[in-house]
Amino acid sequence: MAYRDDAGDACEAPTAEGRLRAELAPRHVKLQVANRSVEIVHDFVTIVEHHKKRRDKDRRASLRIAGRLIVARDVPRDGLGVWVELDPGKPRAGFRRVFGVDPQSTLEPSGLAALAAFDRLALRLRNELAALAGDTTRAIEIGPSVSGGLDKALVLEHAEHTEVYVRRLFRDRARRAIFADEAGRVTVTGFPAFTVRSRHGVAAYGDGLRFTDPHGADLARIAIPWIGFDERVELARRLGQLVDQGHRNLTAWPPRLVPDPDPAS
């Protein structure tokens, strides 16, 4: 179960890689699991791969937080990911996933209790870092849990629009590939802007997504081969739900950012 250490304002939760420890303080957040950690201090993120025996052999890399810092939950695995925006406002703007961990399997005897503790830790972390997320109201990541999560798609939901970031082959970051708003206006990289007003106008096909007009003619196609077909179906469902003018499903997971009603619990 997650607990709070009042001296260090820390909490822990079981994960697939062991216990995840989160140290939370104003302008200083640290996450550590197994031999990996990430530390967020003021305007910098430091990623560390810890050596098994000697701290002087730890591998470190630092990134300046020039844009948004996002805490995302995985669909449908319920994992946790931390993403940093690089070069905001520039042609190469995008997000890099700097930390990620999956919860303990719910098939384990204590799996459900472990997932509940993991959810509480994730919510506290998101609330602690909410000021760095800009106007993002919900963030999810979709894709495999292998390869350090580099090939996950990042979906950022805002009050009236959604952005989808996807990493291309041999690139170090996920860049914005799809923009869609509640009025049905859609922009896909490499295509002119168009309008889709029905959820049936967005569908998964082959290794990507397909956008069509009411007659079934293609408006745009985008390949997202790194994620599974079922995950592309989920991505299409979310985009279709956003643009559909006659059908709104207000139930979504993970929930939008909300203040912690009892930070001491």
N, C-alpha and C positions, 0 to 999 in steps of 0.2 A: 504494500500500500504506500501511496505517496505520503510524505510527511514534511513538516516545515521545521527547519532548524532556526530558531529565533536569533541565535547568535550570528549566523551567517546568512539568514534569509534564503535558505536552500531547500529544495525538495527533490525527491527521487522517485523513480518509477521503473518497474521491470520492463525490459525490451527483449527483442530477439537476439541482441548481442550482449546482454547482461544488464546491469543497472545503469540507467541514465540519471545523471546528477545535474541539476540546474541551480546555479547560484545567481540570484536576482538582487540587483541593487540599482539605484539611480545611476544611469550612464555607465553601468558595468554589468554585463551579463555573460555568464560562462556556462557552456554545455559540455559534458564529457561522458563518453561511453566507450568501453573497451580501450583501445589505444589511440582514440581520436578525440579531439576537443576543438571547440571554436570559442573565441573570446571577443566580445563586442564592447569596446571601450571608446567613449566619445564618438569620434568620426571614423574609427577604424575597426576592421574585422581581422582577427588573426586566426589562421587555421593551422593546427598543429597535429602532426603524426608522431606520437610518442614512441621513443625507443624503449625496448623491453627492459634494458638494464641501465643505460646511461642517458641522463637528461641532456648532456651536452651534444648528443647525437640526434636530438629531436629535429624533425623537419618542419620548418615554419614558413608561412607565406602570409603576407598582409595585404589587405585591400582597403582603399579609402572609400568610405560611404559617401559618394557624391550624389546619389539619388535615393531611391526607396530601398528599404530592407523589409523583406516579406517573410512571414511565417505561414507556411502552407500545410494543409493536411492532404494526405493521399486518398484518392477514391479509386478502388473500394477497399484498399488495404489498411486505411486509417493511420498510415505512417506520418511522420513529421519531417518537414524540410525547411531549411533556411536559405533564402535567395537574396542576393545583393545585386542592385542595378548598377551597371557599368556604363560610363560615358553617356549619361543622360543628355538628351538634346542634340546628340551628334549622330552621324550616319551609322556608326557601329554600335549604337545603344542596344543594350540587352541585359539579360539576367544570368548570373552564374549561381549554381547551387553549391553552397559552401559547407552544408552539414545536412545529414539526413539519418533517420533511424526508423525501423519498423517496430510495432508493438509485439509483445509476446503472443504466440499463437493462442487463439481462444479454445483450441482443442486440448491445451494443457489443463490439468486439474484446477489451477488457479487463474486460468486465462481470462475470465470475465472480470475478476477483481483487478488483475493486472492492467487490462484495457481501461477500466474506470480510472485507475491511478494515472495512467498515461494520458488520458483525456484531460484530467485536472491539471497536470503539469503543462500540457500543450496550451490550455486556455490561459493559465497564468503567464506563460511565456508570451503569448500573443498580446495580452493586455499590457504587459510590461514594455513591449516594443511597438505598441500601436502608433505612437507618435511618429515613428520612422516609416510607416506604411503609406503615408500620403492619404489620398482619398479612397484607397482600396477598402471595400467593405467585407469582402470574402476572398480568400485565396485557396485554390486547390491545385494539386499536382496529379497528373495522370501518366502512368507509364511503369515500366519494370523497376524492380528494386535492385537489380544488378548494376554493375559498372558505376557504383557510387551515385546513381541517380542522374547522371549526365544527360541521359536520353529521355527524361521525363518532359512532358509538356506542362507549362505553367499557365494556369487560367486565373486572371485577375478580374473580379467582378466589382463594378462601381455602381453608383446609384442608378445610372441610366444606360450604362454600356459595359461591354465585356471585351477584354483583350486576351489573346492567346499567343503565348511565346513558345517557339519551337527551335531546337538546335539543328543546324544543318551539318552535314558530314564535314569533318576536319575543322569545325569551328569550336571556339572555347566558351561560347555563351549561347543562350536561347534568345532569339530576336523576334520581335513582334511579327506574326504572320497573319493574324486575323483580328479585325476590329468590327464589332457589331453593336448596334444600339437598339433601344426599345421601339424606335420608329421603323425598324427593319433595314436601316442603312448598313451596308456591309462593305468592308474593304478587305481584300485578300491580296497579299503580296504578288505583284506581277500581273494584276488584272485591274481594269477600270472599276470604280465604285459602282455598286448596284443595290437594288432593294429586294428584300425577301420579307413577305408578311405572313408566311405560314410555316409552321414547324415542319411541314412536309417538303419544304424547299431546302432543307439541310439533311444530308444523309451520309452515312459511312459507305464507302465503296472500296474494294481492293485494299490498297495501303494508304488511303487518304480519306478526305471529305469532299463531297460534291454539293454545290449550290445550284439550284435550278429555278426557272420561272414557273408560273402556273401551268404551262403547257409541257413541262418536262425538259425543256431545252437547257443546256448547260449555261450557267452564268460564270462559274469559276470552279476550278478543282485545285486541291492542294494535297501533296503527298506528305504523310506523317508516318513513315514506315517503322519508326523506333518503338511505337506503342502497339499493343495488341488490338485485334479487330473489335473485341468487346469494349475496349477502352475508347476506340474511335466512335463506337456507337454511343457511349456515354457523353463524349464531347459533343457529338452532333445533337444529342437530346438537349443538352444544356443550351446550346446556341439556338436551337429551334424553339425552346421554351421562352427565350428572351425576345425573339423577333415576332412570335406568333401574336396576332392582334385579337384572336378570338378565344385563346386558351391560355390561362395563367395558372401555374402550379406554384404556390407560394412556399411549399415545403422543400427545403434544401439542406444539404449537409456538406461541409460543416456549417454551423450557424454563423451569422454575421457577428462582427466584433461587438461585444457588450462589456460594460464595466463589471469587474468582479464584485458581487454584492457583499462579500465578506472576505477581504484580503487576508484576514488572520486565520481563516479556516484551512 
